[in-house]
């Protein structure tokens, strides 16, 4: 079957795109290893619009239910779950998408593959993944009200995480391996003015400690190699994201960080017929609600393009 649209990804961007495509009765295939994306592992999400609070698994379940509603009530939406897209190629009349099972073709493609966090590579970090090693101050910060936490990183995301966490935590310690920040100067100044935040520069995180949950960390002063310990209940990691764009690296234009370059007015990529939405793009901000909005924008534009072609 040659679909009108293939959507790759099952996080909020992919699901939002699928729902809008189904409502426009586009013959659509969704390819995703799982539904929910990175937020599925969050204990509680407070900023999914329309829902004061929901667990990560709860969000994933509701997204899947919304998809399944259209597979049961509309024969234009097909789900291929539990499968991973491995390649996208341009062919006569459209595109092919190869998975670990088979190859599909479509007139258009929406890339909604998201990104993955760059992880800490120090002893103890893997043991406390999502047990105090966290990646979203916006999502998980309120869980640590009145508790000491740490942030690792030196870019805008790290500094902004400190600002957000300072609203909840008793104290926030920022650890940065260099003396100079990559963040905007004005953001650094705002953090420096916080009464409940400490900035540690030229230090390297060496160990994450705890029992069932994070209880502290160790860091080394890069100047004299002395090691210090710090008691914290969470470590928020902001050392960058790795976009999941390998499958389109030879098809569309990527930026220096391997994110799909899109036109922000309509989410079009550099190749006519391919749109992209969410964390895999070079959009300035990455949040669930923004990703969903990006995908809706893409489908609106994609629908008009398909009807003209």
N, C-alpha and C positions, 0 to 999 in steps of 0.2 A: 504493500500500500504506500502511495505517495501522500504524505500528510501535508496539510496547509502549514503546520507549525510543529517543530519539535522544541520542547523546553528541557534544558538540561539543568537539574538542580531541584532539591525538595525543601529548601528553607523558605522563609517568608517571601522572598522575591519570586522563586519558582512557583509557589502555590498561588500567590496573588496573580501572577501571569496566567496560570492555568484557569483560575476561576473566571477571569475576565475573558479569556479566549473561549471558554465554554459558553459563557453568556452571549458571546457574539457568534456562537455556533461555528467556530473554526474547527476543522478536523485536526485535533491536537494530540500529540504523544508527549507524556512527561516521563523522563528518564531520571531516576534518582536512586542512590544506594539506600537512603532512608529519608524520612520526613522530619523536619524540625531544625536542622542546622546546628550551629554551635550552641545556641541557647537551650537546646534540649537537655543539657546537663546542669543547667542552673537550678538552684534550689527554689528560688522565687524571683519572678520578674515583675517589676512594679511599673514599667513604662510602656507596656503593650496597650495602645490606646483603646479605650472602651472596657478595659479590664483592670480594676485597681491592683490586683495581684493574681498571679497564676504561676504554677510550677513550670519548669522547663518542659517536663514530660507532658504536663497538661496542655501546654501550648502546642507541642508536637502532635498530641492526640486530636486537638481541635482543628489543626491545619489538615491533618489526614482525613478527618471526618468531612471537612468542607470539600475536599477533593472527591471523596467517595460519593458524596451527595450528587455530584454531577455525573459520575460514572453510572449511577443507578437511575438517574432521572434524565439523562441526555446521552445519546450514543455517539457524540462527537469527541468525548474525552477518553483517552486510553492511558492507563498507568503501567509503566514498566519499572516496578520497584525492586530493590535488591540487586540492581545491576548498575555497573559503572561505565560511563561513557569513556572511551579510550582515544577517539579521534574524530575530528570534524574535517570534512573536505568539501571543496566546491566542485560540483558536477554540472553537466548540462541540465538546465531547467531548475537548478536549486542546489541542494546540499545533501551529503550523506553523513550520518552519525553512526559510528561503529561502537558497539558495547562489548562487554566481555562475553556476550552471548550471540549477537547477530548485528546486522547492519540495516539501518532504516534510512529512508529518504524523505525530504520535505522541501517545500518551496521557500521556507524561512526558518530561522533558528533564533531562539532566545537563550543566551548564555547566562545562567544564574547559578554558577558553580561555587560562589562564595570564596572564602579564604580560610586559612588555618593559622592559628597563633604560632608565632615563633616561640618555642619553649625554652625554659631554663635548662641548661645542661650542667647541673651541679649535683653533688650527692644529696639525696633526700627529696629533690624536687619531684621526681616521677612518683614517689610514694604518696605524695600529698596532692596529686592532681585532683582538682575540684574538692579537696578536703582542706582548703585554706590557700592553695595555689589557684588564683583566680585571674580572670582576664577582662572583666567588665565592671568598672567602678559604678557605672550608672545602674547596672542590673543588681549587683551584689553588695554595693556599699551600705545600704540601709540595714543589712544583716549584722553589721559590726558597730552599731551605735554604742558609744561609750567604751570602745575597745581600741587598743593600739594596733596599727596596721603599718605595712610597708609598701612602697611602690618601687619597682625596678625599671629604670629607663631614663632617657634624657631628651626625648623629643616632646613635641606639643602634646601628644596623647598622654605621656607620663605626667607632665606638669598639670594638665587638665584633670587627670585622675586625682592628683593630690588635692586640687581645689574642691572637687566633688566630695572626696572622702573626708575632708576637713569639716564638712557639715555634719558628719555622723560620728566619726571616730574620736576617741579621746586624744590621740596623737597620731600623726602621719609622718613616717620617715621615708625620705626619698633617697635611693642609692643610685648613683650614676658613676660609671667607670671612668669618665673623663672630667677634666676641669671645666671645659666649655660645654654649654648646652646647645643642642640643635633646635630647641624651642624658641619661639618668639620672645624677645627681650621683655615685652610688657607682661607676658604670662609668667616668666621667671620672677619678675618683680612682685607680682601679685602673690606668688607662693612665698617669697621671702618675707612678705609682710604678715603672713599668717602667724598667729600666736601659738597654734597647736601643731606646727609642722617644723621638721628639721631637714635640712638639705645636706647630704653627705656626698661630696664629689671626690673623684680620684680613688674610688673604692671598688672592690670586686666582691660580689656575693660568692661565698665559698661553700656554704652548706645550709640546708633547710632542716630544722629540727622539730620534734614533736612526738606525740604518741599516736592517738587515733586521728588527730587533727594538728594542723600547724601550731607550734607553740613558740617558735623563735627562729632565728637565723644567725649565721656567722658571716662576717665580711672581713676582707683584708684591705688595709691601707696600702695603696700601690706605691706610696713613697718610701715607707720603711718596712713593709711586709708584716707589720704587726696585725694581729687578728683580734677582733672584738666580737662580742655577742650582743644580741638585741632580742628582747622578748616582744613578740608580736603574735596576733591571732590570725593574721592573713597576710599573704604576699600577693599584691596585684602586679602582674607581669605586663609591661608595656614596652617590649623591645622589638616591636614590628609584627607585621602580618605577611604571610606568604600567600598570594592569590592562587587559586586553583585554575590556572589558565594554560597548563601544558598542552591540552587538547586543541587549543586554537592558536598556539604560538606561531605556526607557519601559515596561518590563514588571515588573521586580522592584525592590526597594528597594536602593539603593547607599549606601555611607557617604560621608563627606566626601572620601575619596580615590578615589571611583568603584569601590570594591570591593563585590562582592555580599555583603550582610549575610546570614549564615547562623546557624542554631542549631547550636552546636558539638557537641551530643549526637547529631545525625543529619544535619547538613549541609543541612537544608531552608532554602529561601529564603523570602521573604515571600509567595510565590505557591504555593498548593497545587499540586503536580505538577511543580515545578521544584526541583531540587537543584543544588548547586554544590560544587566541590572544587578544592583547590590554590591557586595563586598569585592567582587572580582573586577570591578571597574575602577577607573581613576576618579570617581566622585570624591568630593572633599570630605564628606562625613559618612560614617558607616554605622547604621543602627537598623534594627528590624523594621521599624515603621518607614524609614527612608527607603530601605530595600524594596519593600512592598510597593511604595509609591513609585519608585523607579520602574518597576515591572508594569504597573498599570499604565504609566506614561508610554512605555514601550509598546504595549499591546494596542493602545489607541492609535499610535502611529503606524504600527505594523498592519493593523486591520485595513486602514486606508490604503496603504501601499499594496497589499494583496488584491484589493478590489480594483485597483487601477492597472494591475499587471495580469 
